[in-house]
Amino acid sequence: MTGREHLSHFYYILGFGDALYYHSECDALLIFEIDGSELHLFDIIAAQPINLNDILSSLLTSEITTVNFYFTPDGLPHVQSARMENPEDTLFVRSKIEEPNTPFVFPLTSHA
């Protein structure tokens, strides 16, 4: 998301202030919460491409059985996906894009 940094800052400070962490090995900001046996990974912000398996291996414990991604992860072929129904969520697109062939979701922090 470019040109909308104010929206990102809103989420970082007010929306996810208690869920924002810096991962020094990957030089990335992570927004996540752990709720019982579920890891809720809302967003990963990094200047360079990162290996999602490295991130997950540092977050997962023996108690976590489910990882909920709030964005479309790259490079994880074994991930099971399910359609998320949210009739109150609307996508506004400023330019013409083709509808993807596979399910996708924009990170929660890019929603207005």
C-alpha positions as CSV (number, residue, x, y, z in Angstrom):
1,M,0.0,0.0,0.0
2,T,1.6,3.2,-1.1
3,G,0.5,6.8,-0.4
4,R,-1.6,5.8,2.6
5,E,0.9,5.6,5.4
6,H,-1.4,7.5,7.7
7,L,-3.8,4.5,7.6
8,S,-0.9,2.2,8.5
9,H,0.2,4.4,11.4
10,F,-3.4,4.4,12.7
11,Y,-3.4,0.6,12.9
12,Y,0.2,0.4,14.3
13,I,-0.6,2.9,17.1
14,L,-4.2,2.6,18.0
15,G,-5.4,-0.7,16.5
16,F,-2.5,-3.0,17.2
17,G,-0.3,-1.2,19.7
18,D,-0.2,-4.2,22.0
19,A,0.4,-6.7,19.2
20,L,3.2,-5.0,17.3
21,Y,6.7,-6.7,17.6
22,Y,10.1,-6.2,15.9
23,H,11.7,-9.4,14.6
24,S,15.4,-8.5,14.6
25,E,16.7,-11.5,12.7
26,C,14.3,-10.8,9.8
27,D,14.3,-7.0,10.2
28,A,10.6,-7.0,10.1
29,L,7.6,-5.7,12.1
30,L,5.1,-8.4,13.0
31,I,1.6,-7.8,14.1
32,F,0.2,-10.9,15.8
33,E,-1.7,-12.2,18.8
34,I,-1.8,-15.6,20.4
35,D,-5.2,-16.7,21.7
36,G,-4.9,-20.1,23.4
37,S,-3.9,-22.6,20.7
38,E,-4.3,-20.1,17.8
39,L,-1.7,-17.7,16.4
40,H,-3.4,-14.7,14.6
41,L,-0.8,-13.2,12.2
42,F,-2.3,-9.9,11.0
43,D,0.6,-8.5,9.0
44,I,4.3,-8.5,8.4
45,I,6.0,-5.3,7.3
46,A,9.6,-5.6,5.9
47,A,11.6,-3.6,3.4
48,Q,13.0,-6.8,1.9
49,P,11.3,-10.2,1.1
50,I,11.3,-12.4,4.1
51,N,11.1,-16.2,4.5
52,L,7.7,-16.8,6.2
53,N,8.9,-20.2,7.5
54,D,11.6,-18.3,9.5
55,I,9.0,-16.1,11.0
56,L,6.7,-18.9,11.9
57,S,9.4,-21.1,13.4
58,S,10.2,-18.3,15.8
59,L,6.6,-17.8,16.8
60,L,5.2,-21.3,17.0
61,T,5.1,-23.3,20.2
62,S,3.9,-26.8,21.0
63,E,0.6,-25.3,22.2
64,I,-0.2,-23.5,18.9
65,T,-2.2,-25.8,16.6
66,T,-3.7,-23.2,14.2
67,V,-2.2,-20.2,12.4
68,N,-4.8,-17.7,11.1
69,F,-3.3,-15.4,8.3
70,Y,-5.0,-12.1,7.8
71,F,-3.2,-11.7,4.5
72,T,-2.4,-14.1,1.6
73,P,0.9,-15.8,2.5
74,D,3.5,-16.5,-0.2
75,G,5.5,-19.7,-0.4
76,L,3.5,-21.9,1.8
77,P,2.0,-24.6,-0.4
78,H,0.7,-26.7,2.5
79,V,-1.6,-23.9,3.8
80,Q,-5.3,-24.8,3.8
81,S,-7.5,-21.8,2.9
82,A,-11.1,-21.1,3.4
83,R,-13.3,-18.3,2.1
84,M,-13.8,-15.6,4.6
85,E,-17.3,-14.0,4.4
86,N,-17.5,-10.4,5.7
87,P,-20.2,-8.4,4.0
88,E,-19.2,-5.2,5.8
89,D,-15.7,-5.3,4.1
90,T,-15.5,-3.5,0.8
91,L,-12.5,-3.4,-1.6
92,F,-12.0,-0.1,-3.5
93,V,-9.6,-0.4,-6.5
94,R,-8.4,2.8,-8.2
95,S,-7.0,1.1,-11.3
96,K,-8.1,-1.8,-13.5
97,I,-6.9,-5.1,-12.1
98,E,-7.7,-8.6,-13.2
99,E,-9.5,-10.8,-10.7
100,P,-7.0,-13.4,-9.4
101,N,-7.4,-17.1,-10.1
102,T,-6.7,-18.0,-6.5
103,P,-8.2,-16.7,-3.3
104,F,-6.4,-13.7,-1.8
105,V,-6.9,-11.2,1.0
106,F,-5.2,-7.8,1.5
107,P,-3.6,-7.4,4.9
108,L,-6.0,-6.0,7.6
109,T,-3.7,-3.0,8.0
110,S,-4.5,-1.8,4.5
111,H,-8.3,-1.8,5.0
112,A,-9.9,1.6,5.5
